[in-house]
Amino acid sequence: MNYKETIDYLYEQLPMFSRIGEKAYKADLSNTLALCNALDNPQNKFKSIHIAGTNGKGSTSNMLAAILQQAGYKTGLYTSPHIKDFGERIRVNGEKINQQFVIDFTERTKQLTAQIKPSFFELTVAMAFEYFAAQQVDIAVIETGLGGLLDSTNVINPLLSVITNIGYDHINILGSTLAEIARQKAGIIKQNTPVVIGEVLPETLPVFLNEAKNKNAALTIAPNLYSAENIDSNNTLLQVVIKNKLSSKEQKINLDLTGLYQVKNCITVICAVNELRKIGFIISEKNAEHALENVKKITGLRGRWDVLQHSPTIIVDVAHNTDGIKQVMHQLKTQYPNATLHFIIGFVHDKDIGPALDLFPKNAHYYFTNAHMPRALAYQDLIKMAESKNLKGKGYDRVNDAIHDALKFAAADDVIIICGSFFIISEIEDSYFDPKN
């Protein structure tokens, strides 16, 4: 098989959560362990950092990887889902996984795959671990896929665990309360291993305290140590002063991820970097500051408050749950208080999107669309749900047709926002994205 045939095989032959949803989710680690055992346990051949959370875990993973790479460490990065190309999921020093490695690994594991029938995610996790071991990385940043306790990535023994936040997402799998969801995420906390928590709520704090105590894990709550001041985003850089609450020392950060929600992630990352320094990593403030100013260039991250053009402004954000949409709305009100807004939105059908739709303004223009995958919510159904919330607009089977119409109707000082799903963003024409990103 060539690379395209290999990727098609992985998509079509293996259950893939992003395509079919809950049916692809395996609520145990047996397949991942079987794959890793057959590969001589590559997950034990490199150091790692494990990151979970409802929102922000992808951005946090990329920031940490950029900092480690800038500090001179050969750095692996595993994230999901990808936006444009499978190789985005598995990177070493920002470079996508070698295509021949993907082909060879898939061929090598075909017999075992036929026997144990892993999901797409289980096999690609094992692929990432094998690649990082083969590449002899100094450290790998591993993002969970869903939850934590039973997530396929949870076979590693990391040097540090990070949990960004807890919100309502995947409640059909992780639990219907914040405490239940927190217990799943807290499953990545390991014995005698430090853990950084990016945000706590009254319902989640006891869960983290209890799990950390049971595992003898030193727990750090990032916002207890750091605060953010003088926050300003100009769609090129997000500028913020991070203040150490104990020493009153201030650090000015210029971040090329310009969503205001990245301030919380940045505080979490700075806290995590301090923990890494405690266990022997040499990371200067200069390294960290340069990396944070160039995350997109270093790691290839995209889709987080990405400004694709001006006049009119087009913004793409992968916000896909209530908390994520809430952050998008906050930034729009802050940064574009008087602009006419055009929303191009699409969702998946297996989530309750009612609370998210409640957050959208009634006086905006709407372009309802869908991705081309089994999990997508058909735009016709989205229109009906939106109309029940007094959100009115037209429907489009393809996101690029929606963009075309929005550009036709929008004035130069209007703002077009594309959000609701990774998967509609993945279908945006490449020409809209900066090739450097």
KOLLUMGU-559552 format. One line per 5 residues: their letters; for each residue x, y, z of C-alpha. Coordinates in nm, 4 decimals, always signed. Layout:
KOLLUMGU-559552
a) X Y Z | ... .
end
This chain:
KOLLUMGU-559552
mnyke) +0.0000 +0.0000 +0.0000 | +0.1077 +0.3570 -0.0567 | +0.0475 +0.6307 +0.2016 | -0.2995 +0.7283 +0.0771 | -0.4096 +0.3655 +0.0631 .
tidyl) -0.2759 +0.3122 +0.4140 | -0.4631 +0.6103 +0.5559 | -0.7812 +0.5022 +0.3760 | -0.7403 +0.1563 +0.5282 | -0.6996 +0.3022 +0.8782 .
yeqlp) -1.0091 +0.5203 +0.8362 | -1.2301 +0.2586 +0.6755 | -1.1304 -0.0662 +0.8468 | -1.0932 +0.0523 +1.2083 | -1.3702 +0.1977 +1.4268 .
mfsri) -1.3008 +0.5714 +1.4473 | -1.4635 +0.7808 +1.7201 | -1.4511 +1.1027 +1.5233 | -1.6482 +0.9327 +1.2448 | -1.8959 +0.7051 +1.4245 .
gekay) -1.8882 +0.8198 +1.7869 | -1.9480 +0.6079 +2.0952 | -1.9451 +0.2740 +1.9106 | -1.5716 +0.3217 +1.8492 | -1.4918 +0.3893 +2.2159 .
kadls) -1.3363 +0.1004 +2.4090 | -1.3865 +0.1408 +2.7842 | -1.0741 -0.0522 +2.8830 | -0.7037 -0.0621 +2.8037 | -0.6755 -0.4266 +2.6961 .
ntlal) -0.6291 -0.3621 +2.3231 | -0.3726 -0.0889 +2.3801 | -0.1809 -0.3089 +2.6216 | -0.1907 -0.6011 +2.3757 | -0.0584 -0.3783 +2.0960 .
cnald) +0.2147 -0.2343 +2.3161 | +0.3176 -0.5804 +2.4406 | +0.3467 -0.7029 +2.0816 | +0.5691 -0.4016 +2.0059 | +0.7935 -0.4622 +2.3105 .
npqnk) +0.6276 -0.1829 +2.5081 | +0.7613 +0.1262 +2.3306 | +0.5747 +0.3511 +2.5784 | +0.8410 +0.2607 +2.8356 | +1.1305 +0.3693 +2.6145 .
fksih) +1.0849 +0.7464 +2.6352 | +0.9954 +1.0065 +2.8960 | +0.6543 +1.1647 +2.8724 | +0.4090 +1.4276 +2.9926 | +0.0392 +1.3367 +2.9997 .
iagtn) -0.2312 +1.5986 +2.9396 | -0.6085 +1.5695 +2.9861 | -0.8973 +1.8155 +3.0144 | -1.2283 +1.9100 +2.8585 | -1.0954 +2.2149 +2.6711 .
gkgst) -0.7465 +2.3506 +2.6121 | -0.5545 +2.0243 +2.6263 | -0.4501 +2.0498 +2.2608 | -0.3267 +2.4073 +2.2953 | -0.1529 +2.3252 +2.6231 .
snmla) +0.0159 +2.0220 +2.4661 | +0.1407 +2.2280 +2.1736 | +0.2696 +2.5087 +2.3965 | +0.4623 +2.2648 +2.6148 | +0.6044 +2.0819 +2.3143 .
ailqq) +0.7158 +2.4112 +2.1592 | +0.8903 +2.5155 +2.4805 | +1.0681 +2.1815 +2.5217 | +1.1790 +2.1854 +2.1595 | +1.3040 +2.5439 +2.1902 .
agykt) +1.4991 +2.4408 +2.5009 | +1.6872 +2.1862 +2.2908 | +1.5004 +1.8659 +2.3703 | +1.4006 +1.6288 +2.0917 | +1.0264 +1.6407 +2.1502 .
glyts) +0.7461 +1.4097 +2.0457 | +0.3884 +1.5377 +2.0325 | +0.0754 +1.3240 +2.0098 | -0.2591 +1.5041 +1.9710 | -0.6018 +1.4398 +1.8198 .
phikd) -0.8034 +1.4840 +1.6155 | -0.6154 +1.6188 +1.3168 | -0.7566 +1.8945 +1.0989 | -0.6075 +1.8361 +0.7554 | -0.3665 +1.5433 +0.7550 .
fgeri) -0.3263 +1.2310 +0.9677 | +0.0401 +1.3199 +1.0222 | -0.0618 +1.6172 +1.2385 | -0.1360 +1.3693 +1.5175 | +0.2206 +1.2419 +1.5557 .
rvnge) +0.5096 +1.4859 +1.5355 | +0.8740 +1.5004 +1.6380 | +1.0193 +1.8507 +1.6699 | +0.7190 +1.9810 +1.4797 | +0.7662 +1.7489 +1.1806 .
kinqq) +0.4837 +1.5115 +1.0920 | +0.5412 +1.1386 +1.1243 | +0.7348 +0.9857 +0.8365 | +0.4864 +0.8523 +0.5827 | +0.6853 +0.5352 +0.5180 .
fvidf) +0.6784 +0.4610 +0.8915 | +0.2974 +0.4828 +0.8845 | +0.2864 +0.2405 +0.5905 | +0.5325 -0.0064 +0.7444 | +0.3717 +0.0024 +1.0896 .
tertk) +0.0261 -0.0585 +0.9482 | +0.1500 -0.3547 +0.7415 | +0.3446 -0.4946 +1.0368 | +0.0450 -0.4901 +1.2691 | -0.2200 -0.6126 +1.0245 .
qltaq) -0.2255 -0.9674 +1.1583 | -0.2547 -0.8524 +1.5184 | -0.5159 -0.5955 +1.4161 | -0.7226 -0.8736 +1.2602 | -0.7006 -1.0713 +1.5846 .
ikpsf) -0.7804 -0.8080 +1.8474 | -0.9763 -0.5586 +1.6331 | -0.8487 -0.2352 +1.7874 | -1.0101 +0.1008 +1.7259 | -0.8445 +0.3597 +1.5033 .
feltv) -0.7380 +0.5510 +1.8130 | -0.5904 +0.2470 +1.9881 | -0.3771 +0.1596 +1.6871 | -0.2591 +0.5153 +1.6278 | -0.1635 +0.5549 +1.9941 .
amafe) +0.0556 +0.2452 +1.9618 | +0.1944 +0.3849 +1.6354 | +0.2875 +0.7105 +1.8085 | +0.4606 +0.5285 +2.0940 | +0.6567 +0.3109 +1.8499 .
yfaaq) +0.7573 +0.6179 +1.6472 | +0.8713 +0.8164 +1.9499 | +1.0767 +0.5205 +2.0708 | +1.2312 +0.4703 +1.7262 | +1.3106 +0.8412 +1.7029 .
qvdia) +1.4675 +0.8291 +2.0496 | +1.2911 +1.1436 +2.1649 | +1.4057 +1.3067 +2.4864 | +1.0464 +1.3699 +2.5919 | +0.6991 +1.3257 +2.4422 .
vietg) +0.3893 +1.5291 +2.5188 | +0.0881 +1.2966 +2.5048 | -0.2649 +1.4346 +2.4851 | -0.5515 +1.2094 +2.5914 | -0.8222 +1.1411 +2.3387 .
lggll) -1.1294 +1.1168 +2.5605 | -1.1411 +1.1215 +2.9396 | -0.8293 +0.9866 +3.1051 | -0.8739 +0.6790 +3.3217 | -0.9741 +0.4501 +3.0345 .
dstnv) -0.8178 +0.6494 +2.7530 | -0.5787 +0.4488 +2.5356 | -0.2921 +0.6849 +2.6166 | -0.3184 +0.5968 +2.9853 | -0.0610 +0.3180 +2.9669 .
inpll) +0.2317 +0.5578 +3.0044 | +0.4142 +0.6436 +3.3240 | +0.4725 +1.0157 +3.2768 | +0.7082 +1.2493 +3.4582 | +0.4234 +1.4982 +3.4912 .
svitn) +0.0464 +1.4954 +3.4526 | -0.1558 +1.8032 +3.3538 | -0.5341 +1.8476 +3.3663 | -0.6471 +2.1716 +3.2073 | -1.0120 +2.1984 +3.3178 .
igydh) -1.3411 +2.0133 +3.3514 | -1.6599 +2.0909 +3.1616 | -1.9643 +1.9162 +3.0221 | -1.8594 +1.7147 +2.7181 | -1.9042 +1.3493 +2.6203 .
inilg) -2.1446 +1.3125 +2.9124 | -2.2862 +0.9940 +2.7567 | -1.9458 +0.8335 +2.8180 | -1.7707 +1.0218 +3.0984 | -2.0617 +1.1017 +3.3298 .
stlae) -2.3382 +1.3555 +3.3699 | -2.1873 +1.5575 +3.6563 | -1.8672 +1.7599 +3.6754 | -1.7449 +1.5385 +3.9601 | -1.7945 +1.2226 +3.7522 .
iarqk) -1.6137 +1.3760 +3.4548 | -1.3332 +1.4948 +3.6848 | -1.2888 +1.1413 +3.8191 | -1.2323 +1.0169 +3.4646 | -0.9804 +1.2925 +3.3878 .
agiik) -0.8078 +1.2404 +3.7231 | -0.7366 +0.8850 +3.6118 | -0.4126 +1.0109 +3.4556 | -0.2752 +1.1046 +3.7990 | +0.0007 +0.8535 +3.8769 .
qntpv) +0.1719 +0.7316 +4.1918 | +0.4389 +0.9733 +4.3190 | +0.4066 +1.1852 +4.0027 | +0.3436 +1.5610 +4.0171 | +0.0207 +1.6915 +3.8657 .
vigev) -0.0747 +2.0438 +3.7568 | -0.4415 +2.1451 +3.7469 | -0.5271 +2.4400 +3.5240 | -0.8681 +2.5242 +3.6665 | -1.0806 +2.3969 +3.9538 .
lpetl) -1.4475 +2.4266 +4.0422 | -1.6218 +2.3525 +4.3726 | -1.7401 +2.0208 +4.2258 | -1.4000 +1.9141 +4.0885 | -1.1520 +2.0297 +4.3536 .
pvfln) -1.2346 +1.7505 +4.6052 | -1.1924 +1.4909 +4.3295 | -0.8427 +1.6136 +4.2440 | -0.7382 +1.6532 +4.6081 | -0.8535 +1.3032 +4.6921 .
eaknk) -0.6911 +1.1365 +4.3922 | -0.3629 +1.3213 +4.4443 | -0.3603 +1.2199 +4.8107 | -0.4301 +0.8557 +4.7276 | -0.1470 +0.8533 +4.4723 .
naalt) +0.0949 +1.0589 +4.6842 | +0.1118 +1.2970 +4.3878 | +0.2267 +1.6535 +4.4509 | -0.0637 +1.8667 +4.3294 | -0.0301 +2.2230 +4.2013 .
iapnl) -0.3321 +2.4366 +4.1145 | -0.1989 +2.6825 +3.8583 | -0.4288 +2.9829 +3.9261 | -0.3377 +2.9660 +4.2959 | +0.0206 +3.0509 +4.1990 .
ysaen) -0.0197 +3.2805 +3.8981 | -0.2489 +3.5560 +3.7799 | -0.2811 +3.7321 +3.4458 | -0.2786 +4.1092 +3.3993 | -0.2832 +4.3608 +3.1116 .
idsnn) -0.4355 +4.1154 +2.8650 | -0.4557 +4.2383 +2.5053 | -0.5126 +4.0524 +2.1776 | -0.4632 +4.2121 +1.8376 | -0.5202 +3.8956 +1.6296 .
tllqv) -0.1463 +3.8705 +1.5682 | -0.0248 +3.8302 +1.9245 | -0.1933 +3.7921 +2.2592 | +0.0019 +3.9998 +2.5092 | -0.0263 +3.9248 +2.8784 .
viknk) +0.1702 +3.9783 +3.1977 | +0.1844 +3.6649 +3.4143 | +0.2405 +3.7465 +3.7795 | +0.3736 +3.5039 +4.0393 | +0.1457 +3.5514 +4.3399 .
lsske) +0.4131 +3.4380 +4.5861 | +0.7136 +3.6384 +4.4645 | +0.5269 +3.9150 +4.2757 | +0.7675 +3.8520 +3.9857 | +0.6160 +3.9450 +3.6493 .
qkinl) +0.6789 +3.7854 +3.3100 | +0.5589 +3.9472 +2.9884 | +0.4351 +3.6897 +2.7386 | +0.3611 +3.7401 +2.3689 | +0.1585 +3.4421 +2.2514 .
dltgl) +0.0808 +3.3704 +1.8862 | -0.2344 +3.1809 +1.9919 | -0.4575 +3.4856 +2.0170 | -0.7747 +3.3456 +2.1718 | -0.8338 +3.5135 +2.5081 .
yqvkn) -0.9013 +3.1679 +2.6539 | -0.5337 +3.0877 +2.5949 | -0.4410 +3.2989 +2.8990 | -0.5580 +3.0180 +3.1299 | -0.3696 +2.7620 +2.9240 .
citvi) -0.0582 +2.9785 +2.9322 | -0.0684 +2.9958 +3.3124 | -0.1046 +2.6163 +3.3237 | +0.1938 +2.5765 +3.0902 | +0.4153 +2.8103 +3.2923 .
cavne) +0.3260 +2.6137 +3.6035 | +0.4071 +2.2876 +3.4249 | +0.7430 +2.4242 +3.3081 | +0.8335 +2.5033 +3.6683 | +0.7535 +2.1440 +3.7650 .
lrkig) +0.9743 +2.0186 +3.4828 | +1.2583 +2.2385 +3.6037 | +1.2251 +2.0797 +3.9484 | +1.2913 +1.7362 +3.7997 | +1.5941 +1.8421 +3.6007 .
fiise) +1.4821 +1.9994 +3.2736 | +1.6806 +2.3063 +3.1747 | +1.4369 +2.5589 +3.0314 | +1.5254 +2.9270 +3.0353 | +1.2671 +3.2040 +3.0435 .
knaeh) +1.4034 +3.3152 +2.7071 | +1.3366 +2.9674 +2.5623 | +0.9829 +2.9683 +2.6984 | +0.9028 +3.3201 +2.5804 | +1.0351 +3.2603 +2.2274 .
alenv) +0.8429 +2.9336 +2.2007 | +0.5145 +3.0856 +2.3165 | +0.5499 +3.3607 +2.0596 | +0.5959 +3.0991 +1.7843 | +0.3838 +2.7978 +1.8820 .
kkitg) +0.2120 +2.7735 +1.5436 | +0.5418 +2.7871 +1.3544 | +0.7125 +2.5373 +1.5848 | +0.4402 +2.2730 +1.6180 | +0.2028 +2.3417 +1.3301 .
lrgrw) -0.1017 +2.4031 +1.5518 | -0.4032 +2.5560 +1.3783 | -0.7728 +2.6105 +1.4361 | -0.7501 +2.8071 +1.7615 | -0.8871 +3.1567 +1.6999 .
dvlqh) -0.7124 +3.1492 +1.3631 | -0.7631 +3.4722 +1.1713 | -0.7592 +3.3622 +0.8090 | -0.8101 +3.7031 +0.6469 | -0.9199 +4.0618 +0.7039 .
sptii) -1.1820 +4.2836 +0.5313 | -1.3971 +4.0990 +0.6156 | -1.2324 +3.9164 +0.9028 | -1.2618 +3.5366 +0.8953 | -1.1947 +3.3552 +1.2240 .
vdvah) -1.1778 +2.9782 +1.2638 | -1.2017 +2.8128 +1.6047 | -1.2463 +2.4456 +1.6929 | -1.4787 +2.5319 +1.9834 | -1.7322 +2.2491 +1.9861 .
ntdgi) -1.8935 +2.2399 +2.3304 | -2.0704 +2.4865 +2.5572 | -1.7603 +2.6058 +2.7409 | -1.5668 +2.6509 +2.4162 | -1.8483 +2.8418 +2.2461 .
kqvmh) -1.8825 +3.0594 +2.5561 | -1.5162 +3.1617 +2.5233 | -1.5624 +3.2459 +2.1548 | -1.8632 +3.4650 +2.2347 | -1.6715 +3.6422 +2.5099 .
qlktq) -1.3887 +3.7326 +2.2748 | -1.6242 +3.8504 +2.0021 | -1.7994 +4.0834 +2.2483 | -1.4639 +4.2067 +2.3786 | -1.2842 +4.2513 +2.0488 .
ypnat) -1.5667 +4.3248 +1.8045 | -1.8436 +4.4818 +2.0125 | -2.0058 +4.6655 +1.7220 | -1.9342 +4.4341 +1.4289 | -2.1998 +4.2548 +1.2278 .
lhfii) -2.1393 +3.8840 +1.2851 | -2.1751 +3.5951 +1.0404 | -2.1622 +3.2464 +1.1957 | -2.0828 +2.9393 +0.9883 | -2.1597 +2.6507 +1.2216 .
gfvhd) -2.1864 +2.2721 +1.2162 | -2.1979 +2.0117 +1.4916 | -2.2026 +1.6360 +1.5522 | -2.5324 +1.4597 +1.6145 | -2.4397 +1.2710 +1.9330 .
kdigp) -2.4125 +1.5733 +2.1631 | -2.6762 +1.7926 +2.3232 | -2.6034 +2.1197 +2.1462 | -2.9032 +2.3060 +2.2886 | -2.7028 +2.4815 +2.5643 .
aldlf) -2.4384 +2.5835 +2.3075 | -2.6990 +2.7223 +2.0667 | -2.8423 +2.9304 +2.3522 | -2.5143 +3.1252 +2.3544 | -2.5364 +3.2480 +1.9949 .
pknah) -2.6694 +3.6025 +1.9391 | -3.0142 +3.6327 +1.7818 | -2.9205 +3.9272 +1.5568 | -2.6339 +3.7566 +1.3686 | -2.6393 +3.6011 +1.0215 .
yyftn) -2.6247 +3.2196 +1.0150 | -2.4927 +2.9711 +0.7623 | -2.5687 +2.6155 +0.8785 | -2.3513 +2.3361 +0.7425 | -2.2254 +1.9848 +0.8088 .
ahmpr) -1.9138 +1.7763 +0.7645 | -1.9180 +1.4671 +0.5444 | -1.8895 +1.1882 +0.8000 | -2.1381 +0.9593 +0.9781 | -2.1254 +1.1576 +1.3052 .
alayq) -2.2149 +1.4895 +1.1451 | -2.5430 +1.6567 +1.2317 | -2.7211 +1.7185 +0.9016 | -2.7554 +2.0877 +0.8327 | -3.1312 +2.0427 +0.7816 .
dlikm) -3.1613 +1.9156 +1.1403 | -2.9368 +2.1927 +1.2679 | -3.1601 +2.4520 +1.1008 | -3.4641 +2.3148 +1.2861 | -3.2813 +2.3170 +1.6202 .
aeskn) -3.1472 +2.6669 +1.5581 | -3.4888 +2.8014 +1.4581 | -3.6256 +2.6810 +1.7934 | -3.3681 +2.9192 +1.9462 | -3.4649 +3.2036 +1.7094 .
lkgkg) -3.1443 +3.1688 +1.5081 | -3.2214 +3.2051 +1.1399 | -3.0171 +3.1463 +0.8281 | -2.9539 +2.9302 +0.5240 | -2.8270 +2.5724 +0.4971 .
ydrvn) -2.5251 +2.4446 +0.3043 | -2.4068 +2.0915 +0.2438 | -2.0469 +2.2129 +0.2145 | -1.8662 +2.4539 +0.4404 | -1.6836 +2.6158 +0.1481 .
daihd) -2.0145 +2.7079 -0.0134 | -2.1155 +2.8690 +0.3155 | -1.7893 +3.0639 +0.3264 | -1.8417 +3.1762 -0.0336 | -2.1882 +3.3131 +0.0458 .
alkfa) -2.0765 +3.4736 +0.3720 | -1.7994 +3.6563 +0.1867 | -2.0523 +3.7710 -0.0726 | -2.2883 +3.9177 +0.1864 | -2.0414 +4.0453 +0.4479 .
aaddv) -1.9221 +4.4054 +0.4498 | -1.5515 +4.4826 +0.4876 | -1.5784 +4.5498 +0.8618 | -1.7970 +4.2432 +0.9350 | -1.6680 +3.9304 +1.1096 .
iiicg) -1.7210 +3.5739 +0.9862 | -1.6749 +3.3002 +1.2469 | -1.6492 +2.9296 +1.1651 | -1.6903 +2.6992 +1.4653 | -1.8809 +2.4066 +1.6174 .
sffii) -1.6730 +2.1101 +1.5072 | -1.3177 +2.0097 +1.4179 | -1.4667 +1.8325 +1.1205 | -1.6252 +2.1227 +0.9348 | -1.2965 +2.3087 +0.9806 .
seied) -1.1080 +2.0123 +0.8332 | -1.3106 +2.0550 +0.5128 | -1.2218 +2.4228 +0.4642 | -1.0165 +2.4687 +0.1477 | -0.6429 +2.4729 +0.2134 .
syfdp) -0.6115 +2.8059 +0.0335 | -0.7767 +2.9807 +0.3282 | -0.5052 +2.8682 +0.5691 | -0.1586 +3.0183 +0.5935 | +0.0685 +2.7429 +0.4557 .
kn) +0.3274 +2.8260 +0.7237 | +0.0828 +2.7084 +0.9883 .
end
